[in-house]
Amino acid sequence: MRGVEGVSRFLARVWRLFMTENQSGDWELSAKIKEIDANKTEQKMTHATIKKVTEDIESLSFNTAISQMMIFVNAFTGAEAIPLSSMRAFLVLLGPFAPHIASELWEKLNGKFTDARGDITEQSWPSYNEQLLVEDEVEIVLQINGKVRDRMKMPIVATDEEMKTAALSNPKIQERIAGKTVDNVIVVPKKLVNIVVD
């Protein structure tokens, strides 16, 4: 029975992502859902979810497909504006697992937006763009004499020289090496920068 509670809570969160309760206690489509382009993070989350759910359905791994949809809902809950395209794709993915709520929410979207025709069951399965899932940034560890002092994001294509410059201009690093002589700067590409001081 506990499993039913968990699924029920998840579907309630899905409902609240799409719908809001008005003053008179009636549910209406959330004003946050807009015909806007998804930002980079939202695009990545949407395409990662399409990929995971698609692959998990094919391998009959339904629990992990649902788990990914929960991650998706968490990522969009609390957003100032929610891209309609991401919500449409999500409902098609949710359809095989929760057909009634997915269909109901699809109808609510159709009541306000004219971007899609027909019922949810007539929609084609969403496809994902592998390019949007490629990491273009890495977290670099900044060390002084082998001790971690900070971390920073760098483009994955950053050169050793760019990593070195960024590390030496980092405020926390500058603070700690002030008045000291930098003997060496060791760069491990895409991983860390170690500043050796005496």
C-alpha positions in Angstrom: 0.0 0.0 0.0 2.9 2.4 0.6 3.9 2.1 -3.0 0.4 3.5 -4.0 0.9 6.5 -1.6 4.2 7.3 -3.3 2.7 7.2 -6.8 -0.3 9.2 -5.6 2.0 11.9 -4.2 4.0 12.0 -7.5 0.8 12.4 -9.6 -0.4 15.2 -7.2 2.9 17.0 -7.8 2.4 16.6 -11.6 -1.1 18.0 -11.3 0.1 21.0 -9.3 2.9 21.6 -11.8 0.2 22.2 -14.5 -2.7 23.5 -12.4 -3.3 26.1 -9.7 -6.3 26.5 -7.4 -8.1 29.8 -7.9 -9.9 31.9 -5.2 -13.1 29.9 -5.5 -11.3 26.6 -5.1 -11.5 25.6 -8.7 -8.5 24.2 -10.6 -7.2 26.1 -13.6 -4.2 25.9 -15.9 -1.1 27.5 -14.4 -0.3 30.9 -15.8 3.4 29.9 -15.5 3.1 27.6 -18.6 4.0 29.8 -21.6 4.9 29.5 -25.2 8.5 30.3 -24.6 11.8 28.6 -25.6 13.3 26.3 -22.9 16.6 27.6 -21.6 19.7 25.4 -21.8 19.2 23.6 -18.5 15.5 23.0 -19.2 16.3 21.7 -22.7 18.9 19.3 -21.2 16.4 18.1 -18.6 13.7 17.5 -21.2 15.9 15.6 -23.6 17.5 13.6 -20.8 14.1 12.6 -19.6 12.9 11.6 -23.1 16.0 9.5 -23.6 15.8 7.8 -20.2 12.1 7.0 -20.3 12.3 5.8 -23.9 15.2 3.5 -23.2 13.7 2.3 -19.9 10.3 1.4 -21.5 12.2 -0.6 -24.1 14.1 -2.5 -21.4 11.0 -2.8 -19.2 12.7 -0.8 -16.4 9.5 1.0 -15.4 10.7 2.1 -11.9 13.7 4.0 -13.3 11.5 5.6 -16.0 9.2 6.9 -13.3 12.1 8.0 -11.2 13.4 10.1 -14.1 10.0 11.7 -14.5 10.0 12.6 -10.8 13.4 14.3 -11.3 11.8 16.2 -14.2 8.9 17.4 -12.1 11.2 18.5 -9.4 13.4 20.5 -11.9 10.4 22.4 -13.2 8.5 22.9 -9.9 9.2 26.4 -8.7 10.2 27.8 -12.1 9.0 31.3 -12.8 8.0 30.4 -16.4 7.5 26.8 -17.7 8.0 26.1 -21.4 5.0 24.6 -23.0 7.1 22.4 -25.3 8.7 20.6 -22.3 5.3 20.0 -20.7 3.9 18.6 -23.9 6.8 16.2 -24.2 6.5 15.2 -20.6 2.7 14.4 -20.9 3.4 12.1 -23.8 6.0 10.3 -21.7 3.7 10.1 -18.7 0.8 8.8 -20.9 1.7 5.0 -20.8 2.1 5.2 -17.0 -0.8 7.4 -16.0 -3.1 7.7 -19.1 -6.1 9.4 -17.4 -4.2 12.3 -15.8 -2.0 12.8 -18.8 -5.0 13.0 -21.1 -6.8 15.4 -18.7 -3.8 17.7 -18.5 -3.3 17.5 -22.3 -6.9 18.7 -22.8 -6.3 21.6 -20.4 -3.3 22.6 -22.4 -5.4 22.4 -25.6 -8.0 24.6 -24.1 -5.4 27.5 -23.9 -2.8 26.7 -26.6 -3.2 25.9 -30.2 0.3 24.4 -30.8 -0.8 20.8 -30.9 -3.8 19.1 -32.6 -5.8 16.2 -31.3 -5.8 14.0 -28.3 -2.7 12.9 -26.5 -3.1 9.4 -27.9 -2.7 10.8 -31.4 0.7 12.4 -30.7 4.0 10.9 -31.9 6.5 9.8 -29.3 9.0 12.7 -28.6 12.5 12.3 -29.8 15.7 13.6 -28.1 18.7 15.4 -29.4 21.9 13.7 -28.2 23.9 16.9 -28.7 21.9 18.7 -26.0 23.0 16.0 -23.5 26.7 16.5 -24.1 28.4 18.1 -21.2 30.0 21.4 -22.3 31.3 22.4 -18.9 33.4 20.6 -16.2 34.0 21.3 -12.6 37.7 22.1 -11.9 39.1 21.6 -8.5 41.5 24.3 -7.4 44.3 23.3 -5.0 47.1 25.1 -3.2 49.9 22.7 -2.3 47.6 19.7 -2.9 44.8 21.0 -0.6 41.4 21.7 -2.1 40.6 25.4 -1.7 37.8 26.0 -4.2 36.0 24.7 -7.3 34.9 26.4 -10.5 33.1 25.6 -13.8 35.2 25.8 -17.0 34.3 25.1 -20.6 35.3 21.5 -21.5 37.4 22.9 -24.3 39.4 25.3 -22.1 43.2 25.1 -22.7 45.7 24.5 -19.9 46.7 28.1 -20.1 43.1 29.3 -19.7 42.6 27.0 -16.7 45.8 28.3 -15.1 44.8 32.0 -15.7 41.3 31.4 -14.3 42.7 29.6 -11.2 45.2 32.3 -10.5 42.5 35.0 -10.8 40.0 33.2 -8.5 39.4 35.4 -5.5 39.7 32.6 -2.9 43.0 31.5 -4.4 44.3 35.1 -4.7 43.5 35.6 -1.0 45.5 32.5 0.0 48.6 33.1 -2.2 48.9 36.8 -1.5 52.5 37.6 -0.5 53.7 34.1 -1.4 55.8 33.0 -4.3 54.1 30.7 -6.8 56.7 28.0 -7.6 54.7 26.0 -10.1 51.2 25.6 -11.4 50.2 22.0 -12.3 47.2 21.6 -14.6 45.4 18.3 -15.0 43.1 18.9 -18.0 39.4 18.9 -17.3 40.1 18.0 -13.6 42.2 20.3 -11.5 44.7 23.1 -11.1 47.3 22.7 -8.3 49.2 25.9 -7.3 52.5 25.2 -5.6 53.6 28.0 -3.3 56.5 28.1 -0.7 
